[in-house]
Amino acid sequence: MKRPDARRVTAEWAALFPELTVVGPRVLLRRFGPLVQGITLDDSGPHYYPSAHVHALTTDAPVIYLSLNHRVRLGRGPQTPVETAAKPELVARAAAALREQSAPLLDPEAGLVELLEVYRKYVTKWRGRDPRAYHELRDLVLLPTAAGLSDLAAEAFELAVDISQGWTKSDAPVGWDTTADWLDELRSRMTDVDALRATVDAEVTKHGLASVPDRMP
């Protein structure tokens, strides 16, 4: 996508989602303390794919990852490309569909608690199966910890323990010898809230998110 097209497409979506802040070409975000949520318009030449997603700032990351990613769907198929030169009517239709299909991610009234519930439903879906959701499970624990929601953090950790009991030795999260080691590290990070919040502040700076208002009280 050429630069003028990227600017125009970004402006079109920003007008339809005024609660989001433009942080770069084809990237619109809002922030809830340790969590950012928004839309990425994934470039594919003459088309792009609108995606709703979240990203936890509680762990050092080189880029904004598209966690809980949902691409817009118009008609059949798991995703629908939007032409870069699409008329405003089609863009508006795609935006409305993305808001509805990804609910409550793009609900203007949703806050951190509602977005944490999306995480919870996602990780629970993998109970007793493969551990592909361990990044989201980690975030479900650390996000409320950093936000000072200790009760939700404790519940999330108990859920992590419960779900991980169904993992075999070979299912241990990547980079960890055992699931027990992973849980110990998670428990340790929960006890150092100041360090978690320092990580959040560093991630805000690294990813250029200072212009995104923090909606947490």
Secondary structure as a PSIPRED ss2 file (coil, helix, strand):
# PSIPRED VFORMAT (PSIPRED V4.0)

   1 M C   1.000  0.000  0.000
   2 K C   1.000  0.000  0.000
   3 R H   0.000  1.000  0.000
   4 P H   0.000  1.000  0.000
   5 D H   0.000  1.000  0.000
   6 A H   0.000  1.000  0.000
   7 R H   0.000  1.000  0.000
   8 R H   0.000  1.000  0.000
   9 V H   0.000  1.000  0.000
  10 T H   0.000  1.000  0.000
  11 A H   0.000  1.000  0.000
  12 E H   0.000  1.000  0.000
  13 W H   0.000  1.000  0.000
  14 A H   0.000  1.000  0.000
  15 A H   0.000  1.000  0.000
  16 L H   0.000  1.000  0.000
  17 F C   1.000  0.000  0.000
  18 P C   1.000  0.000  0.000
  19 E C   1.000  0.000  0.000
  20 L C   1.000  0.000  0.000
  21 T E   0.000  0.000  1.000
  22 V E   0.000  0.000  1.000
  23 V E   0.000  0.000  1.000
  24 G E   0.000  0.000  1.000
  25 P C   1.000  0.000  0.000
  26 R C   1.000  0.000  0.000
  27 V E   0.000  0.000  1.000
  28 L E   0.000  0.000  1.000
  29 L E   0.000  0.000  1.000
  30 R E   0.000  0.000  1.000
  31 R E   0.000  0.000  1.000
  32 F E   0.000  0.000  1.000
  33 G C   1.000  0.000  0.000
  34 P C   1.000  0.000  0.000
  35 L E   0.000  0.000  1.000
  36 V E   0.000  0.000  1.000
  37 Q E   0.000  0.000  1.000
  38 G E   0.000  0.000  1.000
  39 I E   0.000  0.000  1.000
  40 T E   0.000  0.000  1.000
  41 L E   0.000  0.000  1.000
  42 D E   0.000  0.000  1.000
  43 D E   0.000  0.000  1.000
  44 S E   0.000  0.000  1.000
  45 G C   1.000  0.000  0.000
  46 P C   1.000  0.000  0.000
  47 H E   0.000  0.000  1.000
  48 Y E   0.000  0.000  1.000
  49 Y E   0.000  0.000  1.000
  50 P E   0.000  0.000  1.000
  51 S E   0.000  0.000  1.000
  52 A E   0.000  0.000  1.000
  53 H E   0.000  0.000  1.000
  54 V E   0.000  0.000  1.000
  55 H E   0.000  0.000  1.000
  56 A E   0.000  0.000  1.000
  57 L C   1.000  0.000  0.000
  58 T C   1.000  0.000  0.000
  59 T C   1.000  0.000  0.000
  60 D C   1.000  0.000  0.000
  61 A C   1.000  0.000  0.000
  62 P C   1.000  0.000  0.000
  63 V C   1.000  0.000  0.000
  64 I C   1.000  0.000  0.000
  65 Y C   1.000  0.000  0.000
  66 L C   1.000  0.000  0.000
  67 S E   0.000  0.000  1.000
  68 L E   0.000  0.000  1.000
  69 N E   0.000  0.000  1.000
  70 H E   0.000  0.000  1.000
  71 R E   0.000  0.000  1.000
  72 V C   1.000  0.000  0.000
  73 R C   1.000  0.000  0.000
  74 L C   1.000  0.000  0.000
  75 G C   1.000  0.000  0.000
  76 R C   1.000  0.000  0.000
  77 G C   1.000  0.000  0.000
  78 P C   1.000  0.000  0.000
  79 Q C   1.000  0.000  0.000
  80 T C   1.000  0.000  0.000
  81 P C   1.000  0.000  0.000
  82 V E   0.000  0.000  1.000
  83 E E   0.000  0.000  1.000
  84 T C   1.000  0.000  0.000
  85 A C   1.000  0.000  0.000
  86 A C   1.000  0.000  0.000
  87 K C   1.000  0.000  0.000
  88 P H   0.000  1.000  0.000
  89 E H   0.000  1.000  0.000
  90 L H   0.000  1.000  0.000
  91 V H   0.000  1.000  0.000
  92 A H   0.000  1.000  0.000
  93 R H   0.000  1.000  0.000
  94 A H   0.000  1.000  0.000
  95 A H   0.000  1.000  0.000
  96 A H   0.000  1.000  0.000
  97 A H   0.000  1.000  0.000
  98 L H   0.000  1.000  0.000
  99 R H   0.000  1.000  0.000
 100 E H   0.000  1.000  0.000
 101 Q H   0.000  1.000  0.000
 102 S C   1.000  0.000  0.000
 103 A C   1.000  0.000  0.000
 104 P C   1.000  0.000  0.000
 105 L C   1.000  0.000  0.000
 106 L C   1.000  0.000  0.000
 107 D C   1.000  0.000  0.000
 108 P C   1.000  0.000  0.000
 109 E C   1.000  0.000  0.000
 110 A C   1.000  0.000  0.000
 111 G C   1.000  0.000  0.000
 112 L H   0.000  1.000  0.000
 113 V H   0.000  1.000  0.000
 114 E H   0.000  1.000  0.000
 115 L H   0.000  1.000  0.000
 116 L H   0.000  1.000  0.000
 117 E H   0.000  1.000  0.000
 118 V H   0.000  1.000  0.000
 119 Y H   0.000  1.000  0.000
 120 R H   0.000  1.000  0.000
 121 K H   0.000  1.000  0.000
 122 Y H   0.000  1.000  0.000
 123 V H   0.000  1.000  0.000
 124 T H   0.000  1.000  0.000
 125 K C   1.000  0.000  0.000
 126 W C   1.000  0.000  0.000
 127 R C   1.000  0.000  0.000
 128 G C   1.000  0.000  0.000
 129 R C   1.000  0.000  0.000
 130 D C   1.000  0.000  0.000
 131 P C   1.000  0.000  0.000
 132 R C   1.000  0.000  0.000
 133 A C   1.000  0.000  0.000
 134 Y H   0.000  1.000  0.000
 135 H H   0.000  1.000  0.000
 136 E H   0.000  1.000  0.000
 137 L H   0.000  1.000  0.000
 138 R H   0.000  1.000  0.000
 139 D H   0.000  1.000  0.000
 140 L H   0.000  1.000  0.000
 141 V H   0.000  1.000  0.000
 142 L H   0.000  1.000  0.000
 143 L H   0.000  1.000  0.000
 144 P H   0.000  1.000  0.000
 145 T H   0.000  1.000  0.000
 146 A H   0.000  1.000  0.000
 147 A C   1.000  0.000  0.000
 148 G C   1.000  0.000  0.000
 149 L C   1.000  0.000  0.000
 150 S H   0.000  1.000  0.000
 151 D H   0.000  1.000  0.000
 152 L H   0.000  1.000  0.000
 153 A H   0.000  1.000  0.000
 154 A H   0.000  1.000  0.000
 155 E H   0.000  1.000  0.000
 156 A H   0.000  1.000  0.000
 157 F H   0.000  1.000  0.000
 158 E H   0.000  1.000  0.000
 159 L H   0.000  1.000  0.000
 160 A H   0.000  1.000  0.000
 161 V H   0.000  1.000  0.000
 162 D H   0.000  1.000  0.000
 163 I H   0.000  1.000  0.000
 164 S H   0.000  1.000  0.000
 165 Q C   1.000  0.000  0.000
 166 G C   1.000  0.000  0.000
 167 W C   1.000  0.000  0.000
 168 T C   1.000  0.000  0.000
 169 K H   0.000  1.000  0.000
 170 S H   0.000  1.000  0.000
 171 D H   0.000  1.000  0.000
 172 A C   1.000  0.000  0.000
 173 P C   1.000  0.000  0.000
 174 V C   1.000  0.000  0.000
 175 G C   1.000  0.000  0.000
 176 W C   1.000  0.000  0.000
 177 D C   1.000  0.000  0.000
 178 T C   1.000  0.000  0.000
 179 T H   0.000  1.000  0.000
 180 A H   0.000  1.000  0.000
 181 D H   0.000  1.000  0.000
 182 W H   0.000  1.000  0.000
 183 L H   0.000  1.000  0.000
 184 D H   0.000  1.000  0.000
 185 E H   0.000  1.000  0.000
 186 L H   0.000  1.000  0.000
 187 R H   0.000  1.000  0.000
 188 S H   0.000  1.000  0.000
 189 R H   0.000  1.000  0.000
 190 M H   0.000  1.000  0.000
 191 T C   1.000  0.000  0.000
 192 D C   1.000  0.000  0.000
 193 V H   0.000  1.000  0.000
 194 D H   0.000  1.000  0.000
 195 A H   0.000  1.000  0.000
 196 L H   0.000  1.000  0.000
 197 R H   0.000  1.000  0.000
 198 A H   0.000  1.000  0.000
 199 T H   0.000  1.000  0.000
 200 V H   0.000  1.000  0.000
 201 D H   0.000  1.000  0.000
 202 A H   0.000  1.000  0.000
 203 E H   0.000  1.000  0.000
 204 V H   0.000  1.000  0.000
 205 T H   0.000  1.000  0.000
 206 K H   0.000  1.000  0.000
 207 H C   1.000  0.000  0.000
 208 G C   1.000  0.000  0.000
 209 L C   1.000  0.000  0.000
 210 A C   1.000  0.000  0.000
 211 S C   1.000  0.000  0.000
 212 V C   1.000  0.000  0.000
 213 P C   1.000  0.000  0.000
 214 D E   0.000  0.000  1.000
 215 R C   1.000  0.000  0.000
 216 M C   1.000  0.000  0.000
 217 P C   1.000  0.000  0.000
